[in-house]
């Protein structure tokens, strides 16, 4: 185990994140877990940004919103199909 120095503000923010994750996951979460979560989120964000690499930065958020709207519409369509077929 290694010790790292963080500001008091960063420590508090990490503790709050760990608490939120603990509630979400329903299990004890360490500060290491919280940091790993942030790093994974950052990696996922980098992957997502690579998909939008051909867009100017101001268009990325617009593309994300459009993609989410399309996903929501598809979910609704699939729910209707499931209701009709009884699945």
Secondary structure as UniProt FT lines:
FT   HELIX           8..25
FT   HELIX           31..51
FT   TURN            52..54
FT   HELIX           57..85
//
